[in-house]
């Protein structure tokens, strides 16, 4: 059993979910609200978490949508207060974990949820009153279990980021066994999300050598195992390494992400039905080509180092290798195949320019450059 302490305490191994009650006791949670979704419940994964909490009074909110919304956060927060809960357990993918982070704020802080959004200057308003959270990921994608941020679609349809060290889960329980039943398409989409995190944070110009090392190792693990995990879902080694890549990408992206995510966040707000990880996979090739011209990327040979981690001959091979991987994983061929229309571009660009990831890309995109990235990804 690997015990890791970096941004939070992590229990990582097959069977780690059995430590859930132990972690609740350590954190001081005695009456948890479990935040999950209908799919996790139907798959029997929620029951595994409940079985690990014998004798503990538990309340369950299982209505997290595929992209967490302010409405879902407020409904769960009302349930939290009504049942006198004293902590949260998120069981699910990034949506459930981000929804729980929203509840951690909404259940303990006054005022509208949007006032705590990062682009509204809300991060300093989030205090240590935030409800304690334990995260149990059931996908290998967002890495939200070790991250300080949450992405939530608020009532005015913007997809906003909420960031604070006070909403980092007090414990992450990473059990690859919980991902063994994940369908191939969802494995592929969430896996490409993890790979995008590793690549974008490594390309970011911010100085953070530990994050760089974690991201590069995560990229190597994710790239080497995503195809096996997708096509051979019961491959325990592949599932283990893909979950590690997911965790590592989020451990590293405290350094910052970039244009892939500013575009994905914005487009996900325009059409909430679109899967975030799939969008990242669509944008990655164009953004890698765009970032190749960034001074910091060239000076520090970042694309060459990523190419080596991916087993490629040269930096120039990366964008096509991502497209080829998307094809092998049976992901869409581009945004058009996902139903994205050119007449959406103005709204997408407006959202991308306002997104918290916009300014941490190594090359700051203009509206015209965002339009070109969209066109190339279509």
Buried (B, 14 or more C-beta within 10 A) or exposed (E): EEEBEBBBBBBBBBEBBEBBBEBBEEBEBEBBBBBBBEBBBEBEBBEBBBEBBEEBEBBBBBBBBBBBBBEBBBBBBBBBBEBEBBBBBBBBBBBBBBBBBBBBBBBBBEEBBBEBBBBBEBBEBBEEEBBBBBBBBBBBBBBBBBBBBBBBBBEEEBBBBBBBEBBBBBBBBBBBBBBBEBEBBBBBBBBBBBBBBBBBBBBBBEEBEEBBEBBBBBBBBBBBBBBBBBBEBEBEEBBBBBBBBBBBBBBBBBBBBBBBBBBBBBBBBBBBEBBBBBBBBBBBBBBBBBBBEBEBBBEBEBBBBBBBBBEBEEBBBBBEBBBEBBEEBEBBEBBEEBEBEEEBBEBBBBBBBBBBBBEBBBBEBEEEBBBBBBEBBB
